[in-house]
Amino acid sequence: MPVAARRVLVVGIDGVRLDVLHRQPTPHLDALAAEGFLTPVEVADDTPTMSGPCWATVVTGVGPAKHGVWSDDLGGHRLDVFPDFATRLDHHDGRRTFVAAGWRPLLQPRDGGPLFRAASRTVFIAPEADTPEAWEECDERITEAAAQILAEEDVEASFVHLGAPDETAHVLGCGAAYEASVRRADARVGRLLAAVRARRTYADEEWTYLVVTDHGHVDAGGHGGRSAEERTAWLAAAGPGIGQAPPRVRHADVAAQVFAALGRHPDRHWTLDGHPFAAEPHAVLLDMDGTLVDTESLWLRTVRERVPGIGIDDLFDALGRSTADTARHLHRLTGADPRDLAEHLDARFLETVQQEATPLPGALELLDTIAELDLPMALVSASARPVVDAALKVLGADRFRTSLAEGETPRTKPAADPYLAAARALGVDPAACLAVEDSPTGVTAAEAAGCRVLAVPSYTPIGKAPRRTVRRGLAGIDRKELWAAGL
């Protein structure tokens, strides 16, 4: 099945208060929120509530300490080191990008600009005066020009800026005229969305939509202070893999999400501050024992049969470990020869797996979902190769592009080696991989390799942590959960 072409549209609406937005009929933003989410975004403590620093953070994915924009005069910036997403995508990947705006510092060498350094295509239309009426006319012309380009040209990432609500608030405060400007901005968003959906190639594309504001206003119309009304921004997001809003979204996450929506894993040297809230993994690396196949109970039974008096803590310490590691652990408890222990455990466990192993609930369905998304899979196990091969017969060996067993890397779990080797075999960056694990030992290995982790604890509890999602089991995992796991 052909892979859909990925496209992203970011619309920046300047200076829209969230509480005002909620009071207005905004059907187009409401529709995006119904497909994905609309959530508050708090302007970071180190960021002045001004357009320059806020938009710089939105489009670069880093805060003022890095991009160096502290006011509406962009002078002194470091945008050569931390460029906007349109410039990065054009420069690094040769992707077509597009920016349309009327505020001069965004696209013109004025007041330290431009913020967008080198997008593939730009449309700049300045207002004839700094008045609400002139800015409405400017936004109208920008929307018309952007809609034509979005409908007809092949651009992969776009940013369209609408400035009338901010100017209206500055001149007239946050009253009826401001509310009307917010409604008109929503209508313009609708026209941009309609242009995208009218594309001749739309059926073969997957679009992500991000609509964001930079800051709010006080009632009288100004901003730049630290009141809740000024510091509360918002983001509406919809598109492939985007589900409910995460607990916290930041301005810097917008650029990170643009890259993720295009399948572009950021280079570590970019040192982005933002993180995506939905990102398709480049590969899925799955543990076997206790994750996909019900072998943990068989393994524990095998260990208990060999050491009948073993305590519960020592028994569970054997989970996720290789036979050799377990044998060394049992040697400390029993004094028995580690080699004899390992041989007995291997033989008995293999026999039991061959006779009794079954997929865990949701395992085959998850593998089917991953296959439907055309994501490469690897089986990453601490069990011996004969045990892995026996389990592959239960799961379907043809589902996996590669598999790794005990002894096939210099070290096994909890070391990172198996996950690093699996990612290398698939030709992907470990940091762009999602690892699915059930034991603390396996989670330690996956995180040491830099992977995102989806943990489904079997016998030993696993706590939440950065880049780790904890779930009770595999049943019911869909595309949106996969794209959000471990972020």
Buried (B, 14 or more C-beta within 10 A) or exposed (E): EEEEBBBBBBBBBBBBBBEBBEEBEBEBBBBBBEBBBBBEBBBBEEBBBBBBBBBBBBBBBBBBEBBBBBBBBBEEBBBEEBBBBBBBBBBEBEBBBBBBBBBBBBBBEBBBBBBBBBBBBBBBBBBEEEEBBBBBBBBBBBBBBBBEBBBEEEBBBBBBBBBBBBBBBBBBBBBEBBBBBBBBBBEBBBBBBEBBEEBEEBEEBBBBBBBBBBBBBBEEBEBBEEEEBBBBBBBBBBBBBBBEBBEEBBBBBBBBBBBBBBEBBBEEEBEBBBBBBBBBBBBBBBBBBBBBBBBBBBBBBBBEEBBEEBEEEBBBBBBBBBBBBBBBBBBEEEEBEBEEBBEBBBEBBBEBBBEEBEBBEBBBBBBEBBBEBEBBBBBBBBBBBBBBBBBBEBBEEEBBBBBBBBEBBEEBBBBBBBBBBBBEBBEBBBBBBBBBBBBBBBBBBBBBBBBBBBBBBBBBEBEEEEBBBBBEBBEEBEBBBBBBBBB
